[in-house]
Amino acid sequence: QAHLVEAGGGLVQPGGSLRLSCAASGLRFDWYAIGWFRQAPGNERKRISCINSDGQTYYADSVQGRFTISRDNAKNTVYLQMNSLKPEDPAVYSCAVVNDYNPLFITACWDLADYGYWGQGTQVTVSS
């Protein structure tokens, strides 16, 4: 059974930075794309970034240029470096995975919908 654990959330001032991590176990990590999602109170959960098993990355317009997703397959971990945090960024940030393994063609993780094995989430607060 796959298991994901997020860490790295906290309180930061506007313009500050945080680095989130998503550690995976119980799956063949290098066969999976990983997505980062966030949900603010009263809002639906939205995908903000994802990274394919081959390292291709995608970002929502709201975080493009400020957030960077990366993965370390040796550590079964995906990171989300968040810079220039804004007052609209606070939310619970969660990660989830989807199998994108295909020896011939890897579908862009942004086009995949069946994300699962959700972590418990980590709270990000932006306040002065």
N, C-alpha and C positions, 0 to 999 in steps of 0.2 A: 504494500500500500504506500503510495507516494505521500510525502509530507513536506510542507513548505513552512519556513519560519522567517518572518520579516523582522528586521531590527534597524535601529538608527534614527528613528523618529525623535522628535523633541520640540522644544521651543526655540525659535530663532527670530531675530529682528528682520524687518524688511530689508532686502538686499543681501541677506546672509545666505549661508550655504549649509546643506546637510547631505550626507551620503547614506542612502538606504541600502540594505543588503537583503537578499532573499536566498536562504540556504535550502537546498533540496536534498531529499533522501528517498530511498525506496523506488528509484526509477533510473533508467539509463539516461543520464542528464544530457548527453550530447546528441540525443535523438529528439530533444524537445525544444520548442520555442517557449520563451518566457515573456509574459506581459506584466506590465505594471498598470494598476488601476487606482483610481481614487474616488472617494465618495464623501462629499460634504453633507452636513445635516440638512435634511429636506430635499436633497438632490439625488438623482440616480447615479449609480456607479458608472464611471467613464474610464475607458482605456486611454492612457496617456503616452505609453511607449511600449514597444516590444522588440525582441531580438530573436532572430531565427537561430537554428542550430549552426548555421554556417556563418553567423556573426552579422548578418544584414540587420540594420536597425531602422526603426520607424518611430515617428513622433507625432503627437497631436499638435495642431497649430498653437495651442495655448502654452506649450512648453518648448516648442522648437527653438533652438538656439540658447536655451537656458539649462535644460536637463540633458544628461548624457547617460545612456544605458550601456552596460558592458557585461561581459560574462567571463568567468574563470572556470573552465570545465574541470580543471584539476581539483578545484575546491567545491565543485557542484554549487556554485554561487553566482548570482546575478546582482549587479549593483546599479543603483540609480543615483548619479551625482546631480544634485539640485543646486543650482546657483541662481543668484539674483531673485531670491524668493520674494513673492508679492503677497499682498493681503488676500488675494483671491486663491492662493495655493493651499491654505489649510484644509485638511481632510484626513480621513483614514486611508492610508496607502496600503494596498494589498498586491500580492503577486499571485499568478496562476500560470499553469503550463498547458501546452497543447503539443501533441506529437506531430512533428512536421517531417519525420524521416521519410525520405524518398531518394533512392540511389540515382534517379534520373533528373528530378526537378523538385526543388523546394518551394512550396507556395509561400508567398510573402505572409509573415505572421499577422500583418495588418488585415489580411483578407481571411484569416481564420477566426472562427467563432466559438469553437468547442473548448474553450479554456476550462480547466478544472483543477481540482486539488488545491483549493484556495487556502492561503495562509490566514492567520488570525488578524493580520493588519497591524500597522504601526501608525500612531497619531503624529501628524505634523501640524504645528501651530506657528503662525507667523504674527508676531505682535511686538510693538515697541513698548 
